[in-house]
Amino acid sequence: MAEHEGRDVPGAGVDATGQRRAPLVWVGVLAAAVGVVVGLVMLVSRTEVACAEGTTFPPGMADPRCFAHPGGLVGTAVIALSIALGALVYLVGQTVDRR
């Protein structure tokens, strides 16, 4: 076991220049959160398209239009990638701060 294991080590969480890494971790997590928002916008954006032949709507439907979500798959991928990268940045920052 290391002599300082289990205790606070002076200088922990400080890089070679003497600066704290925590702000950089939060910048990375914030960038990932922005990625999630961008992915959500891509996911919910829709465009009106011509309805396919034989499309039926329930009686009394107020808005019988058809829509497509062209960015649905890409938006989902951006959300998943942003969450994964945000978690990775956060976990690496926590691990490095403990060394």
C-alpha positions as CSV (number, residue, x, y, z in Angstrom):
1,M,0.0,0.0,0.0
2,A,1.1,3.5,-0.7
3,E,2.0,5.7,2.2
4,H,-0.6,8.3,1.4
5,E,-3.4,6.0,0.4
6,G,-6.7,6.8,2.0
7,R,-5.7,10.4,2.9
8,D,-5.9,13.6,1.0
9,V,-2.8,14.1,-1.0
10,P,-1.5,17.7,-1.3
11,G,-1.9,18.9,-4.8
12,A,-4.5,16.3,-5.8
13,G,-6.6,17.5,-8.7
14,V,-3.9,19.9,-9.9
15,D,-2.1,19.5,-13.1
16,A,1.5,20.2,-13.9
17,T,0.9,23.9,-14.3
18,G,-0.7,24.2,-10.9
19,Q,-4.3,24.7,-12.3
20,R,-7.3,22.7,-11.2
21,R,-8.8,20.2,-13.8
22,A,-12.3,20.4,-12.4
23,P,-13.3,23.4,-14.6
24,L,-12.2,21.5,-17.7
25,V,-14.3,18.5,-16.6
26,W,-17.4,20.7,-16.2
27,V,-16.7,22.3,-19.6
28,G,-16.7,18.9,-21.1
29,V,-19.9,17.8,-19.3
30,L,-21.6,21.1,-20.4
31,A,-20.5,20.5,-24.0
32,A,-22.1,17.0,-23.8
33,A,-25.3,18.6,-22.4
34,V,-25.4,20.9,-25.4
35,G,-25.0,17.9,-27.6
36,V,-28.0,16.3,-25.9
37,V,-30.1,19.4,-26.6
38,V,-29.0,19.5,-30.2
39,G,-29.9,15.9,-30.6
40,L,-33.3,16.4,-29.1
41,V,-34.0,19.3,-31.5
42,M,-33.0,17.0,-34.4
43,L,-35.1,14.3,-33.0
44,V,-38.3,16.3,-32.7
45,S,-38.0,18.4,-35.8
46,R,-40.4,17.4,-38.5
47,T,-41.5,18.3,-42.0
48,E,-44.9,17.9,-43.6
49,V,-44.9,15.3,-46.4
50,A,-47.6,14.0,-48.8
51,C,-49.6,11.2,-47.2
52,A,-49.1,7.8,-48.7
53,E,-51.8,6.3,-50.9
54,G,-54.5,4.7,-48.8
55,T,-53.7,6.6,-45.6
56,T,-56.8,6.8,-43.5
57,F,-57.4,9.1,-40.5
58,P,-59.9,8.6,-37.6
59,P,-63.2,10.4,-38.0
60,G,-63.2,13.8,-36.5
61,M,-59.4,14.2,-36.6
62,A,-58.7,17.9,-36.4
63,D,-55.4,17.9,-38.3
64,P,-55.2,15.2,-41.0
65,R,-51.6,15.9,-42.2
66,C,-48.6,13.5,-42.5
67,F,-45.2,14.3,-41.1
68,A,-41.7,12.8,-41.4
69,H,-38.8,13.1,-38.9
70,P,-35.8,13.2,-41.2
71,G,-33.3,13.8,-38.3
72,G,-34.8,11.1,-36.0
73,L,-32.0,8.5,-36.4
74,V,-29.2,11.0,-36.4
75,G,-30.7,12.9,-33.4
76,T,-30.9,9.7,-31.4
77,A,-27.3,8.9,-32.2
78,V,-26.2,12.4,-31.2
79,I,-28.0,12.1,-27.9
80,A,-26.5,8.6,-27.2
81,L,-23.0,9.8,-28.1
82,S,-23.3,13.0,-26.1
83,I,-24.4,11.1,-23.0
84,A,-21.6,8.5,-23.4
85,L,-18.9,11.2,-23.9
86,G,-20.3,13.3,-21.0
87,A,-20.2,10.4,-18.7
88,L,-16.7,9.5,-19.8
89,V,-15.4,13.0,-19.3
90,Y,-17.0,13.1,-15.8
91,L,-15.7,9.7,-14.8
92,V,-12.1,10.4,-16.1
93,G,-12.1,13.7,-14.3
94,Q,-13.2,12.1,-11.0
95,T,-10.6,9.3,-11.4
96,V,-7.8,11.7,-12.2
97,D,-8.7,13.9,-9.2
98,R,-8.4,11.0,-6.9
99,R,-4.8,10.2,-8.0
